Amino acid sequence: MNGEKTSWARGSVMLLLCTLGLVLYLDRVVMGQALVPIQTEFNLTNSQMGLVAMAFTIAYGLFEIPTGHWGDRIGPRRVLTRIVLWWSAFTVLTAGAWNFWSLILVRFAFGAGEAGAYPNAARVIKRWFPPTERGRVQGLLAGSSQIGAVLSPLLAQVIIRQAGWRWAFILFGLVGAVWVAIFWWWFRDDPSEHPDVSPQELATIRAGVVDIEPALATDHAFPWHKLARPNPWLLGFIISTASFVAYLYNTWYSKYLQSARGFSGDDASYAFALIQGTSALGIFAGGWIGDVINRTGDRAIGLRRKLGFYALSTAAAIQFVAHWSEIAWLCVGLVSFSLFILYLHHASWWSTVIDTGGRHTGTLFGFANGLGVIGGVSAQYFFGWFSDYRKAQGFTGRDQYDPAFMVYAVVLFFGACAWLLVRDRKETDED
């Protein structure tokens, strides 16, 4: 019975995290599929749609650190409940937008509400799973997010075709309320306080943890001393370059395929689903690789550094050549493969942030992930601006869009180089 109870408790937390990631991206990515009908209805340029996308991303970045710090202070149970309720409400309210400025306002509020989800999830992983399991759990969480990104365009396209783009936001926004009810009822911040956690499971959770930290940060001051170290800035820069690429595909790729490659809305949704699906496979594989690396002890960060460099540099090289292809589906296939390679580093990035954060994991994760938003904002605006600029110069079709992808590949290579500078020594609270 104890073995069954052990499996049930930790497995239930894993399932809650996976469904959190799925719902998060289900709601986030629907905008990419709805972009064309929204743009058509409101008569918006690519640059204006870039600003709409940026409104979400800027708010997300601004509130990552305070919401992560809030989770360190009062626990992720209360904070994640507020986050999911907020973002679900503003997903629904997106359907009520009537012009450009109303879109800006509601998407900014949506981004503010969603901020802090991953920092608080990182804190849950740190409290509920031993170091040797954190890689696969993070991989399952992030991979589930990509599955949400796979399902979102497929479901959204069906809803948009049958009922219009507004109903896509309404229906997707209602899903989060179900998750909140289950999460609030079952989850506890500290596994020792949960009735389904046996002494044997608690011992498993704390295996390999040298110092058992309190469930909440006992000192509420912001950990400025940790920000003086190089790792948080390097990790923030790395995720910023990866986000520069990820936000390109999440926001603009469906539009690109329809405008430059002649895809229908249905074909663009299938291509987007393929890209997100292979990204999910890369994240899952990276989670298992991360656990293997975590078992190497003092060698772990050095191995993560090598994995990060080779994954990002290889992905950059593949993306650099992908858009030279005249065959549209070959281009999509190469992009899919490059994202599979790129996401192999994802779990190792999370593990390095958790090692760096110590009892301030939520805060430090919010800082690094908040820096990553710089890449996301830049990606969303640059592609819209660049395509409008090329159009004004007389370029159409692929010539209007394709040169931008070269810029994204170069930026990703800089992120690969930053991995080489990440410090070997774990930065813990005792440093």
C-alpha positions, -999 to 999 in steps of 0.1 A, spaced: 0 0 0 28 24 8 43 18 -26 9 26 -42 5 57 -20 40 69 -29 33 66 -66 -1 83 -62 10 114 -43 41 124 -64 24 113 -96 -6 135 -88 16 165 -84 33 157 -118 -1 154 -134 -12 188 -120 20 204 -133 15 188 -167 -21 200 -171 -10 234 -159 15 236 -187 -11 223 -212 -37 248 -203 -11 276 -202 -1 271 -238 -36 263 -249 -46 298 -240 -13 315 -250 -10 301 -285 -45 306 -297 -36 342 -306 -13 329 -333 -40 310 -351 -65 339 -346 -40 365 -358 -52 365 -395 -90 369 -388 -83 395 -361 -60 414 -384 -86 413 -412 -115 424 -390 -97 453 -374 -76 462 -405 -43 461 -386 -8 460 -401 18 434 -392 36 461 -371 4 467 -351 -1 430 -345 34 428 -333 26 455 -307 -4 434 -296 18 404 -291 43 426 -273 17 438 -249 13 403 -235 51 396 -234 61 429 -218 35 425 -190 46 389 -186 82 400 -181 74 429 -158 55 406 -133 77 375 -135 100 386 -106 74 399 -82 51 370 -87 80 345 -83 91 363 -51 54 362 -39 54 324 -43 86 322 -22 68 341 5 33 327 6 36 295 -13 28 284 -49 -7 269 -39 -22 304 -34 -2 321 -61 -8 295 -89 -45 296 -81 -46 334 -86 -25 331 -118 -47 306 -135 -79 323 -126 -66 356 -138 -52 344 -172 -84 324 -178 -105 354 -172 -85 376 -196 -85 349 -223 -122 351 -223 -121 389 -222 -100 389 -254 -132 379 -272 -147 413 -262 -120 434 -280 -133 458 -305 -103 477 -318 -65 479 -317 -62 496 -283 -87 473 -266 -66 444 -278 -35 460 -264 -51 465 -230 -66 430 -226 -35 412 -238 -13 433 -214 -36 422 -185 -35 386 -197 4 387 -197 4 402 -162 -19 374 -149 1 346 -165 34 358 -151 49 337 -124 34 304 -135 68 288 -143 87 303 -113 61 289 -90 61 255 -108 98 254 -104 93 259 -66 68 230 -66 93 208 -84 120 217 -59 98 209 -29 81 177 -42 108 158 -62 143 147 -54 171 161 -76 173 128 -96 137 132 -108 135 169 -114 148 167 -150 120 144 -162 93 163 -143 104 196 -158 105 179 -192 70 166 -188 58 200 -176 74 219 -205 65 191 -230 29 193 -219 30 230 -226 41 222 -261 13 197 -264 -10 225 -255 6 245 -283 -1 215 -307 -37 213 -297 -44 250 -296 -41 258 -334 -59 226 -344 -89 232 -320 -88 270 -326 -90 265 -364 -121 243 -361 -138 268 -337 -128 298 -359 -141 282 -390 -174 272 -373 -181 300 -349 -155 328 -354 -123 338 -336 -141 352 -305 -155 319 -295 -121 303 -296 -110 326 -267 -142 321 -248 -140 283 -248 -103 281 -242 -105 305 -212 -131 284 -194 -108 254 -192 -86 269 -165 -114 271 -139 -116 233 -138 -78 231 -131 -80 256 -103 -107 238 -85 -88 205 -85 -54 221 -77 -67 241 -47 -85 211 -32 -56 186 -35 -23 204 -35 -2 214 -5 30 236 -6 49 212 17 47 174 10 51 167 47 16 184 52 -2 162 27 -22 133 41 -13 111 11 24 114 16 38 85 37 70 87 57 86 65 30 76 89 2 88 119 22 122 102 26 123 96 -12 114 132 -19 142 145 3 168 119 -9 200 137 -20 189 170 -5 216 181 19 197 209 37 160 207 41 148 242 35 116 256 49 85 254 27 85 292 24 114 317 24 120 327 60 137 359 50 114 380 28 140 404 15 147 402 -22 180 382 -27 200 410 -43 233 392 -34 225 364 -58 220 389 -87 256 400 -84 267 366 -96 271 358 -133 249 327 -136 215 345 -133 224 369 -160 239 343 -183 209 320 -178 186 350 -185 205 358 -217 204 321 -228 166 319 -224 162 353 -240 179 340 -272 158 308 -271 127 329 -266 136 351 -295 132 320 -317 103 304 -298 81 335 -299 88 339 -336 71 305 -343 44 309 -316 33 343 -329 41 346 -366 47 313 -382 11 305 -391 9 340 -407 42 334 -426 31 301 -440 -2 316 -453 13 348 -467 47 336 -480 43 298 -486 6 298 -498 -7 275 -470 -44 275 -462 -55 281 -427 -59 244 -421 -25 235 -436 -9 262 -415 -25 248 -383 -12 213 -392 23 226 -398 23 245 -366 11 214 -347 40 195 -363 65 221 -351 51 222 -316 49 184 -314 86 179 -323 94 206 -298 75 186 -271 95 155 -281 127 175 -277 116 187 -242 107 151 -231 140 138 -243 158 166 -227 141 158 -194 155 123 -194 189 135 -204 187 161 -176 181 133 -150 211 114 -163 232 145 -160 219 153 -125 231 119 -113 267 128 -121 271 151 -90 297 177 -93 301 172 -131 264 181 -137 267 218 -146 297 211 -168 277 186 -188 247 209 -189 270 236 -204 282 213 -232 246 201 -239 234 237 -241 261 248 -265 257 219 -289 219 220 -288 216 257 -295 244 260 -321 231 230 -340 196 243 -340 208 277 -352 227 261 -381 196 241 -392 174 271 -390 198 292 -410 195 268 -440 158 258 -435 143 288 -453 164 285 -484 144 254 -493 119 259 -522 98 230 -509 75 244 -483 70 212 -463 108 205 -463 112 239 -447 87 231 -421 104 197 -415 138 213 -410 124 239 -386 107 211 -366 139 192 -364 159 223 -353 133 229 -325 136 193 -314 174 198 -310 170 233 -294 147 220 -266 171 193 -255 187 219 -233 155 230 -216 154 208 -186 191 214 -179 185 251 -180 157 247 -154 180 225 -132 207 251 -133 183 279 -123 170 257 -94 206 251 -82 213 288 -84 181 298 -66 182 278 -34 154 288 -11 147 318 -34 140 295 -65 108 314 -74 125 348 -73 156 337 -92 136 318 -118 114 349 -122 145 370 -128 160 347 -154 128 340 -171 119 377 -170 151 385 -189 140 359 -214 110 380 -222 134 406 -237 140 380 -265 103 373 -268 93 410 -271 121 416 -296 110 386 -317 74 397 -319 81 432 -329 111 426 -352 93 402 -375 62 424 -379 83 455 -384 107 437 -408 79 423 -430 63 457 -433 96 473 -441 103 448 -468 68 453 -482 74 490 -484 106 483 -503 85 464 -529 92 428 -518 64 403 -517 60 366 -508 90 348 -494 113 378 -503 93 399 -479 98 375 -449 127 350 -454 157 372 -447 144 377 -411 150 341 -403 187 345 -408 187 371 -380 170 347 -356 195 319 -363 225 343 -356 209 354 -323 204 318 -312 241 311 -319 250 338 -294 229 320 -268 249 288 -275 281 307 -268 267 320 -235 263 285 -223 301 281 -224 304 309 -197 280 293 -172 299 286 -139 308 251 -129 302 256 -92 267 255 -79 256 288 -65 237 280 -33 226 301 -4 257 290 15 281 304 -11 
